[in-house]
């Protein structure tokens, strides 16, 4: 069953989403050559706890950190480490969640480290564009698969490939609520979108159509070929006036802060 949020619940979810956005912008702005992924993790946890919230991922199904840091060919769930030093030309996906006042927030952004390649820049821009397309479909009366189709069609049109093994989701009192939101599929299928739904579409996009594998740590998903991958996720509420991005376009916030 897809939970519909009351006006008061939407207020709480939006407050958490805005807090998460502020923290992710700060963490993203701290990305640079010579920074370790563990330093970013510690910054994220410190900021979450200082705000009176709890890390949503730490301990979730055994995950050992606050932040997921997925570098280059790593798609999602990369575990931060003091030994993983970011280098010029890397791209790193930062996936972060928090829990406050009984409600969750969850978002992700991919950030370039120093000067990145044209291919990496284009991959990031296409993945971000796919997310914007997805959010534009989050309207009352639309079908759930309209969001999925928008992601997959946009990515294909630009010569990249979606990751099929992971999906977006609903969010609220649970970190992962119904519905699941694949990054591909035909339009016009699935439940109709209703006022009060809060969704987390999250396109994960790669440079080739090869398989995905999980590293021996049991968490980190990578492209088998070693090709690059990017990942973006925002929280969006389905409202009468149209989709409302509760997290506030995080990537744009990071680049404004880094200028």
N, C-alpha and C positions, 0 to 999 in steps of 0.2 A: 504494500500500500504506500502511495506517495503522500507524505505529510504536507499539509497546507498550513502555513504559518499565519497566526493572528497578527494584527497590527503591532501589538506589544512584542511578540516574538520577532517580528521583522526589525523592530527597533534594536533589540538586543543583538540579533545576528549582524545587523549593519554596523553597530558599534564595534563588535569584535572584528568584522571584516576591515574596518578602517584602521583599527589598531594593528592588525596583521599587516596591512599594506604599509603602514608607517615603518614597521620593523623590517619588512622585506626591502623597502627602499633603502634603509640604512645599511642593511647587510649587502645588498647589491652594490651600493656605492663604495663599500669597503673592498670589493674585489679588485685585485691588481696583481701584477707579477711579484712573486716572492711571498705572497700571502698563502697560508695553509688552509685547507678546508676545515681543519679543526678549529682554527681561529674564528672562522665565520660561524661555526656551530656554537662556540662559546658566546660570541656576541649575540646571536639569536636567542639563546637560552637566557642570558643575562637580561636582555630587554623584555622578554616575555614575562619573566618572574618579577621584574621591577614594576611591571604594569598590573600585577595582581592576578595574572593568568598562569596557566600551566601549559607546558609543551604537549601538543596533541600526539606527536609521533613517538616520543621517548617511552619505551616499554610497550608500545602498541604491537601486539603479536610478536614481541621480543625484539623490536627494532632498538638499537643501542644508542641513538643520538636524537637530538632535537630537530636537526636540519638534514635534509637529503641533498647531497652535493654530487651531481653527476657530470663528469668531465668528458668532453669530446665524444667518444664512441659510447659512453655510458648514457643510457636512456633515462633511467629513473632508479631511485632507491640507493644511490651511491652513498656509502658510509663515510663521514668525515674522518680525516686522519691527520695527525701531526706530520706524517711522512709525505702527504700529498701536497706538494708545493705547486701553486698555479704559476704557469709560465706564459710569457708573451705569445699570443696567437691561440691560446686555449679558449674554449667556450665552456661555461659551467652553468648547469641548471640548478637552481635553488628552489626546493620544494619545502614549504613550511606550514605548520598548523598549530593552532592554539585552542585552549578550552578556557572559557570564562563565563561565570554565571549560568552554567549548565548548557551552554551552546558552543558549537565548534566554528572555527574559521579555517580555511585551507586555500592556498594559492601557490603558484609556481611561476618562475621567470627564468629565462636564459640570458646570461650576461657574457659579453666578450671580455677577454683579459688582454689589455694593451691593444696592439694593432692586430686585427684578425684578418683572415683571408677573405677575398670577395665571395667565395663559396659559402663560408661560414656566415658571413653577413646576410647573404641572400637566403640561406636556410632559416636563419632567425626571423627575417622579415616575413617570409612566407608562412612560417608557423604562427607568428603574431597575427598576420592577416587572416589566417584560417580561424583563429579564435574570435576575431572581430566579426567574421562572417557568421560563425556559430551563434554568437550573442545576438546578432540582429534577428535571428529566427526565434528567439525565446519570447514569443508573444502569445497571449491568450488565444486559444482556438487552434494554434498550430499543432502539428504532430511532433512527438519526440524525435522521430527519425529525420525530421527536417533539419534539426541541429547536426546530427551525424552526417547527413548527406552534404550539408554545406561545408563541413570540414574536409571530407574526403574529396569532393569535387574541386574545391579550391586548391588543395595540395596537388592533386593530379594535374590540374591545369598549369601549374607552375613547375612541373617536372620532378617533384619529389614524391615520397611515399609515406603513408601513415603507418604507425605502429598499431597492429591489430590486437596485440596481446593484453593491452591495458585500456581502461575506459575511464571516462568522467563519471560523475555521480551527483546525487542529491546530498544535502548537508543540513544539519540542524542540531537536534539533541544527540545525534550520532555523527561520527566523522564521515562515515560512508552510508548514506541512506539511498533508498530507491528514488529515482530510477537510475539504472546504469545507462551511460551515454557513450556508445561506441564512436570511433572516429571515422566511420565509413558506413555505407548502406544506402538503400533507396529512400527517397522521400515519401511522406504521406503514410507512415506506419507508426504503430505504437499509440500510447495514450495521448489524448489531447492535453495541451498545456493549460493550466488553470491558475487563476490569481492566488498568490501566496506560496507558489513553489519557489524554492531556492536551489539553484543548480550550479554545479562546478564543471562546465565543459573544459576539457584539457587536452588539446591536440598534442600528440607526440609524433614528431616527423623525422624521417631519416633520409639520407642521400641515396640509398639503394633499397631494393626490394628483397634483400636477403633475410635469413632467419635471425631471430633474437635468442640469446642464451643467458642463463643466470650464472654468475660467477660462484666459486666455491663458498663465498661468504653467505650464500643463501638469500641475498638481497639484491645485489647490484645486477641490473639488466643491461646488456650491452648488445651492440650490433655485431653479428658474427664476422662481418667483413672488416670491421674497424672503421667503417664510415661514420661521419658525424651524425649527431642527433640533437634536436632541440625540443623544448617542452615549455608550454605556457598554460596557466590556469588562472581563471578569475571566478569570483562568486557573482552570480547574477540572479536577481529577483524578477519573477514574472508578475507584472503589475498592469492595471488598466491603461496607464499611459505609455506602456511599452516596457522593454527590458531595462532594468536598472543595475548597473555594474557597481556592486557594493564595495568591492576592493579598489575601484578607482583607477584602472589602467596602470598597473605597477611598472611596467617597462618604461613607459613615458616618464613616470616619476623618477626612476633611477637615472635616466639620461639627463633630465633637468638638474638633478643634484650633482652629477659628475662633471657637468660643464663648468 
